């Protein structure tokens, strides 16, 4: 059985369960692994309680689901889990004063503008 923060923190099913294939987490882009790692690292450093993050994640998922119901996107089977995770992280960072949602948004756009291969 796997041990560590992933096995303790991430349920296998339910509203906060991440996408998995054969029991392994699924990430479609490097930013997803990075935001996951940053979140877990801050939790392990004692910067927040995991239930606080889970509540924000549930709220973000609800917002994304409501947006899809209001304006469905053809070919989309549901919300983007990692986008919800990012929204939850932004809310937590803003609340704890690590960074405002606006400054995080600006940093994300700066990173997105980097040429391929310049992700360090």
Secondary structure as a PSIPRED ss2 file (coil, helix, strand):
# PSIPRED VFORMAT (PSIPRED V4.0)

   1 X C   1.000  0.000  0.000
   2 X C   1.000  0.000  0.000
   3 X C   1.000  0.000  0.000
   4 X C   1.000  0.000  0.000
   5 X H   0.000  1.000  0.000
   6 X H   0.000  1.000  0.000
   7 X H   0.000  1.000  0.000
   8 X H   0.000  1.000  0.000
   9 X H   0.000  1.000  0.000
  10 X C   1.000  0.000  0.000
  11 X C   1.000  0.000  0.000
  12 X C   1.000  0.000  0.000
  13 X C   1.000  0.000  0.000
  14 X C   1.000  0.000  0.000
  15 X C   1.000  0.000  0.000
  16 X C   1.000  0.000  0.000
  17 X C   1.000  0.000  0.000
  18 X C   1.000  0.000  0.000
  19 X C   1.000  0.000  0.000
  20 X E   0.000  0.000  1.000
  21 X E   0.000  0.000  1.000
  22 X C   1.000  0.000  0.000
  23 X C   1.000  0.000  0.000
  24 X E   0.000  0.000  1.000
  25 X E   0.000  0.000  1.000
  26 X C   1.000  0.000  0.000
  27 X C   1.000  0.000  0.000
  28 X C   1.000  0.000  0.000
  29 X C   1.000  0.000  0.000
  30 X H   0.000  1.000  0.000
  31 X H   0.000  1.000  0.000
  32 X H   0.000  1.000  0.000
  33 X H   0.000  1.000  0.000
  34 X H   0.000  1.000  0.000
  35 X H   0.000  1.000  0.000
  36 X H   0.000  1.000  0.000
  37 X H   0.000  1.000  0.000
  38 X H   0.000  1.000  0.000
  39 X H   0.000  1.000  0.000
  40 X H   0.000  1.000  0.000
  41 X H   0.000  1.000  0.000
  42 X H   0.000  1.000  0.000
  43 X H   0.000  1.000  0.000
  44 X H   0.000  1.000  0.000
  45 X C   1.000  0.000  0.000
  46 X C   1.000  0.000  0.000
  47 X C   1.000  0.000  0.000
  48 X C   1.000  0.000  0.000
  49 X C   1.000  0.000  0.000
  50 X H   0.000  1.000  0.000
  51 X H   0.000  1.000  0.000
  52 X H   0.000  1.000  0.000
  53 X H   0.000  1.000  0.000
  54 X H   0.000  1.000  0.000
  55 X H   0.000  1.000  0.000
  56 X H   0.000  1.000  0.000
  57 X H   0.000  1.000  0.000
  58 X H   0.000  1.000  0.000
  59 X H   0.000  1.000  0.000
  60 X H   0.000  1.000  0.000
  61 X H   0.000  1.000  0.000
  62 X H   0.000  1.000  0.000
  63 X H   0.000  1.000  0.000
  64 X H   0.000  1.000  0.000
  65 X H   0.000  1.000  0.000
  66 X H   0.000  1.000  0.000
  67 X H   0.000  1.000  0.000
  68 X H   0.000  1.000  0.000
  69 X H   0.000  1.000  0.000
  70 X H   0.000  1.000  0.000
  71 X C   1.000  0.000  0.000
  72 X C   1.000  0.000  0.000
  73 X C   1.000  0.000  0.000
  74 X C   1.000  0.000  0.000
  75 X C   1.000  0.000  0.000
  76 X C   1.000  0.000  0.000
  77 X C   1.000  0.000  0.000
  78 X C   1.000  0.000  0.000
  79 X C   1.000  0.000  0.000
  80 X C   1.000  0.000  0.000
  81 X H   0.000  1.000  0.000
  82 X H   0.000  1.000  0.000
  83 X H   0.000  1.000  0.000
  84 X H   0.000  1.000  0.000
  85 X H   0.000  1.000  0.000
  86 X H   0.000  1.000  0.000
  87 X H   0.000  1.000  0.000
  88 X H   0.000  1.000  0.000
  89 X H   0.000  1.000  0.000
  90 X H   0.000  1.000  0.000
  91 X H   0.000  1.000  0.000
  92 X H   0.000  1.000  0.000
  93 X H   0.000  1.000  0.000
  94 X H   0.000  1.000  0.000
  95 X H   0.000  1.000  0.000
  96 X H   0.000  1.000  0.000
  97 X C   1.000  0.000  0.000
  98 X C   1.000  0.000  0.000
  99 X C   1.000  0.000  0.000
 100 X C   1.000  0.000  0.000
 101 X H   0.000  1.000  0.000
 102 X H   0.000  1.000  0.000
 103 X H   0.000  1.000  0.000
 104 X H   0.000  1.000  0.000
 105 X H   0.000  1.000  0.000
 106 X H   0.000  1.000  0.000
 107 X H   0.000  1.000  0.000
 108 X H   0.000  1.000  0.000
 109 X H   0.000  1.000  0.000
 110 X H   0.000  1.000  0.000
 111 X H   0.000  1.000  0.000
 112 X H   0.000  1.000  0.000
 113 X C   1.000  0.000  0.000
 114 X C   1.000  0.000  0.000
 115 X C   1.000  0.000  0.000
 116 X C   1.000  0.000  0.000
 117 X C   1.000  0.000  0.000
 118 X C   1.000  0.000  0.000
 119 X C   1.000  0.000  0.000
 120 X C   1.000  0.000  0.000
